[in-house]
Amino acid sequence: MLEFARMFMSIAGLGLPMGLIMVLSGRVKYRNELDTFLRMVSAYCISIIAYWVIGYGLYSGETINGLIGSTKGFMQRKDLLQGEPDLHLLVLFSVPPIAAAAGMVERGSFHIGNLLVGAVAVLVAPVTAHWSMHSGLDGQGWLVASGFEDVGGAIVIFVSAGFVGLAVSLILGPRLGRFPMQVGRPRGQSPTWYGMGMIVIVTSTITLAVMKAQSLEDMTAAFYVMLIGVAFSTLAGSLLPMIAKRSEMTQNVSTSVLAGTVALTAVASFAEPVDAALIGILAGTLSVSFNRILAAIEVDDPGELISAFLSGGLVGGLMAPLARPGASPSLANEFINQLIGISAIAAWAFGVTLIAGLILKLTVGLRVGEVEEKRGLSVSHFGFVSEPDFIISSVMHYNHRADWQKGERNTRLARIAAKFSDAIVQLHDATSKATDRILSTSVSPKQGAAMVSRIRLAEDSVRVKAEDILMLLEDILKSGDGGDLGGERFLLWGQEAVEKLLAPVENDIKKLARHIPLQAELSELENIVITSAEILSHGVHQIEMMRDLEEAQVDGFFSRDHICDIAALLNEKASRIKAIAEVRNRPLQIDCAVSKGLKVSGDANAFARILTLTVEGAFNRQLSDSASPVRLELKEHSSGQYVVLDCLDTGTALSARQIRAIRDPLSEDRALDELGLGQILPLILVSRLVRAMGGEFAITSAYQAGTQLRCRFRKRQTKEQRSASKAA
């Protein structure tokens, strides 16, 4: 009966890699879902082959000075992969290679990445497991001989996996748009899929830990201990964000659950429930801290696996001597042995992965190009196109789930997204039919094929831009009802504003789709598709501003506890602002008497947006090429207490209604059709950002006199100035 239970649990343990595949597939963008799934499955298959061919010998073969096993004669071994212990190791040894693949999702080359996965599968887990677990007539691994303890290999596997993922992430760098911290997390396709994957991982890890018990009664006790510890780790992950007033609850809870599970695998067979509770709390707390640290230093952790594996492995490994029943007179020595063992395993896993990754990066290239990353790796690697309808399905699903809470505005936004998606699908269908028709009559098939490739590339840009718009709509739909500018009323205004902004984009796309069947040349067709991409790009920019405006209603959107030198920032951003002027073919003059020294309280990202949006708003009003240059001036107020940013232009004057809407969008909520919302939207966001930074915003506009926008911020005083003020 015991053997049957162990075999059943070993088979159930196969869910561990399956759960990892589910987690990462649920945390990537839609256009990378297929690539991520196949990447993770490929890593699992590579780990199985590597274990059979060479890994088993490196782990269990005749030891060479306790450092590595001999693989000689592995084909003749009769006990290779016999029974549940080998199946248990087969599952565990796949975790570091899968962690390497997880570190490359959404930005790593598929085929070159598999080479790195193979190197990890051969050189990491088998070698470190030989150090910490091998014991036979031929000798012991050097960590076993020194007193290091790792029940079932949990420490060596998960610590190795954490440092492997960390090394891969450092080599590749973060995904585009992942940092700075103000930028939202890359949206995943399915939070539910992610949550189910976490459940599968936790369940499978528990079964792998419990199966090491010596009897059915011990299995029951170990299972109970695991549940107690996981419950406390979950509680730690839930309470910490509430105490710190942070909102990333889902990620913290799931990471804490996994960290607690990993930590308890090393002690489940002998720990008491009280010890399990303490270990769960420590692992859950440490995982949240690691998550914050990785985000602060801009290390991309796609599924929060790095922080979970590192915290769980470290806590489980270090707490194992304390959790063992009975007092030990050499507890300090045991703790030191555990610390040395964990350090050696971490150094080997990190070093091997880093060296192998750098070699591949410098020789054949490990990360895909920026264009490929933006298009999506499913398209680049497998030619699989991510249609916007996937996002529509997600939006509609959320709509049905949340209608009872937020009423009509969810239904309305879902309708907007559905109509927009229909326009994109119509454009795609019309382009495909026209391409086939023109290509069938082409006199030069080779030249026609080249043109078709260019059209397909332009279509990919259209598809990506459309997906970006729909993802932004999803963000707005999922936003809360908080805010200091009207709450629910502001969000309803935002729904109508989004509809007004998308209407011309949708109409232009539909007109282009109707015009496509009239084309007779592939070059003309390409121009239409490129024009569609440009129209959508402008729409993305406007919806992004709406999303930022909605987020800016929440207190703390930008922190005021930083110090920003606006003069230095303006000099840094001057080239970008001038590039905007060149693109718009508008003259611009930037005046700033000093290059630095105008320091105010606030976030530099907010001030950078204020600068660019102020200029953009001025350019939106310049409809004539003969207009005077837009003048952007930054200066210190005559009182010495303020920093003043002025923007003057001689473009079209703003109406009194537009000025009221800039200061308070809700004051003109019934006149959106008459406001020219796209023209004043940058200034609405500037007004909100200035006030969020504690500044003052003023705008005046008159016919033939032009428009003047003034932003005033309190200048931060130096210690000498504060001392002089106090003395006065």
PyMOL commands that set and color helices and strands:
alter all, ss='L'
color gray80, all
select helices_A, chain A and resi 2-12+15-25+30-60+74-76+84-92+95-102+110-123+125-133+142-146+151-172+191-210+216-244+249-265+273-296+305-323+331-363+370-375+377-382+389-406+408-440+445-477+488-518+522-551+566-584+604-620+656-663+665-668+672-675+677-692+719-727
alter helices_A, ss='H'
color red, helices_A
select strands_A, chain A and resi 63-64+68-69+135-136+139-140+563-565+588-592+599-601+630-636+642-649+696-702+706-714
alter strands_A, ss='S'
color yellow, strands_A
deselect
rebuild
show_as cartoon
